[in-house]
């Protein structure tokens, strides 16, 4: 039987604690222990980007990180982007407005990648957005709506500051 390790972290403003096996991924912790299923698991190798969340302010592939490595961290998942009253984050709203999603599987990872980036670079170019999302695989949209959504969200975030 594997030794269990106590972990604790804040996810979307709520404290979570559990005793887990050392090799549990952060994606599995978020999904199965915390019940936050907006973080998707696609490739389980950090290639597709579907599992991206924000850990301590940085976009992070949660399938390649162990939950024990996130002990003490502050995380945001796609469920935590929206305001408590249900108002969507500008990135989420822009995905709706510019048809940046189809099947939805990649959407949460794309949104988390873009939201984290816009905190660092509030005035990205189209080329920078395309480079940014090149690590997030989308099989449905052709990326045009996603790029337009990211640029619109950047503008909205600049206007709100």
C-alpha positions as CSV (number, residue, x, y, z in Angstrom):
1,X,0.0,0.0,0.0
2,X,1.3,3.4,-0.9
3,X,2.1,6.0,1.7
4,X,-0.3,8.9,1.7
5,X,0.8,12.6,1.8
6,X,-1.2,15.5,3.2
7,X,-1.7,18.3,0.7
8,X,-3.5,21.5,1.0
9,X,-4.1,24.3,-1.5
10,X,-6.5,27.1,-2.3
11,X,-8.5,26.6,-5.5
12,X,-10.8,29.3,-6.7
13,X,-10.7,30.9,-3.3
14,X,-11.6,27.8,-1.4
15,X,-9.3,25.7,0.8
16,X,-8.9,22.0,-0.1
17,X,-7.0,19.4,1.9
18,X,-6.6,15.7,1.4
19,X,-4.3,12.7,2.0
20,X,-3.2,11.5,-1.4
21,X,-0.8,9.2,-3.0
22,X,2.5,10.9,-4.1
23,X,1.9,10.2,-7.8
24,X,-1.6,11.7,-8.1
25,X,-1.5,14.4,-10.8
26,X,-2.7,17.9,-10.0
27,X,-5.4,17.3,-12.8
28,X,-6.7,14.2,-11.0
29,X,-6.7,16.1,-7.7
30,X,-8.7,19.0,-9.1
31,X,-11.1,16.7,-10.9
32,X,-11.6,13.8,-8.6
33,X,-10.8,15.1,-5.1
34,X,-12.2,18.6,-5.5
35,X,-14.9,17.9,-8.1
36,X,-13.9,20.7,-10.4
37,X,-14.3,19.0,-13.8
38,X,-13.8,22.0,-16.0
39,X,-10.1,21.1,-16.1
40,X,-10.0,18.5,-18.9
41,X,-7.5,15.7,-19.4
42,X,-6.6,14.9,-23.0
43,X,-3.1,13.6,-23.7
44,X,-1.8,13.2,-20.1
45,X,1.7,14.3,-21.4
46,X,1.4,18.1,-21.3
47,X,1.0,18.3,-25.1
48,X,-2.6,19.2,-25.8
49,X,-3.1,22.0,-23.1
50,X,-6.7,20.9,-22.1
51,X,-5.6,20.5,-18.5
52,X,-4.2,24.1,-18.2
53,X,-5.0,25.9,-15.0
54,X,-3.4,28.9,-13.3
55,X,-1.0,28.0,-10.4
56,X,0.4,30.8,-8.4
57,X,-0.2,33.2,-11.3
58,X,1.2,31.0,-14.1
59,X,-0.5,28.9,-16.7
60,X,0.3,25.3,-15.7
61,X,-0.3,21.9,-17.4
62,X,-1.9,20.1,-14.5
63,X,-1.4,16.6,-16.0
64,X,2.4,16.9,-15.8
65,X,2.5,18.2,-12.2
66,X,1.9,16.1,-9.1
67,X,-0.6,17.4,-6.6
68,X,2.0,17.2,-3.8
69,X,4.1,19.7,-5.8
70,X,1.2,22.2,-5.6
71,X,0.9,21.9,-1.8
72,X,0.4,25.5,-0.5
73,X,-0.3,26.9,-3.9
74,X,-3.1,29.2,-5.0
75,X,-4.9,27.8,-8.1
76,X,-7.6,29.1,-10.4
77,X,-9.5,26.7,-12.7
78,X,-11.9,27.7,-15.4
79,X,-14.7,27.6,-12.8
80,X,-12.9,30.3,-10.9
81,X,-12.5,32.8,-13.8
82,X,-16.1,34.0,-13.6
83,X,-17.3,36.4,-10.9
84,X,-19.2,35.0,-7.9
85,X,-22.4,36.6,-9.3
86,X,-21.9,34.6,-12.6
87,X,-20.5,37.4,-14.7
88,X,-18.1,35.8,-17.1
89,X,-14.5,36.7,-17.2
90,X,-13.7,38.8,-20.3
91,X,-11.9,35.8,-21.9
92,X,-14.9,33.6,-21.3
93,X,-17.3,36.2,-22.7
94,X,-15.2,36.8,-25.7
95,X,-15.1,33.1,-26.5
96,X,-18.9,33.2,-26.6
97,X,-19.1,36.4,-28.6
98,X,-16.5,35.4,-31.2
99,X,-17.4,31.7,-31.5
100,X,-14.1,30.6,-30.0
101,X,-15.5,27.2,-29.1
102,X,-17.2,24.3,-30.8
103,X,-17.0,20.9,-29.0
104,X,-15.6,22.6,-25.9
105,X,-13.0,20.1,-25.0
106,X,-10.0,22.5,-25.4
107,X,-11.9,25.6,-24.3
108,X,-11.0,25.6,-20.6
109,X,-7.3,25.1,-21.3
110,X,-7.4,27.8,-24.0
111,X,-9.2,30.2,-21.7
112,X,-6.8,29.6,-18.8
113,X,-3.7,30.0,-21.0
114,X,-5.0,33.3,-22.5
115,X,-6.2,34.7,-19.1
116,X,-2.8,34.1,-17.5
117,X,-1.0,35.6,-20.5
118,X,-3.2,38.8,-20.5
119,X,-2.2,39.4,-16.9
120,X,1.4,39.7,-18.1
121,X,0.9,41.2,-21.5
122,X,-2.4,43.2,-21.7
123,X,-1.7,44.4,-25.3
124,X,-0.8,41.3,-27.3
125,X,-0.5,41.3,-31.1
126,X,-2.3,38.7,-33.2
127,X,1.1,37.0,-33.8
128,X,1.7,36.8,-30.0
129,X,-1.7,35.2,-29.4
130,X,-1.1,32.7,-32.2
131,X,2.3,31.8,-30.7
132,X,0.8,31.6,-27.2
133,X,-2.0,29.2,-28.2
134,X,0.2,27.0,-30.4
135,X,0.7,24.7,-27.4
136,X,-3.1,24.2,-27.0
137,X,-4.6,21.8,-29.5
138,X,-8.1,22.5,-30.9
139,X,-9.5,20.1,-33.5
140,X,-12.7,22.0,-34.3
141,X,-12.4,25.8,-34.6
142,X,-9.5,26.5,-36.9
143,X,-8.3,29.0,-34.2
144,X,-9.8,32.1,-35.9
145,X,-12.5,32.7,-33.4
146,X,-10.1,31.9,-30.5
147,X,-7.6,34.5,-31.8
148,X,-10.4,37.1,-32.2
149,X,-11.7,36.3,-28.7
150,X,-8.3,36.7,-27.1
151,X,-7.7,40.1,-28.8
152,X,-11.2,41.3,-27.8
153,X,-10.7,40.1,-24.2
154,X,-7.3,42.0,-24.1
155,X,-9.1,45.2,-25.2
156,X,-11.9,44.7,-22.7
157,X,-9.4,44.1,-19.8
158,X,-7.4,47.2,-20.8
159,X,-10.6,49.3,-20.8
160,X,-11.6,48.0,-17.4
161,X,-8.3,48.9,-15.7
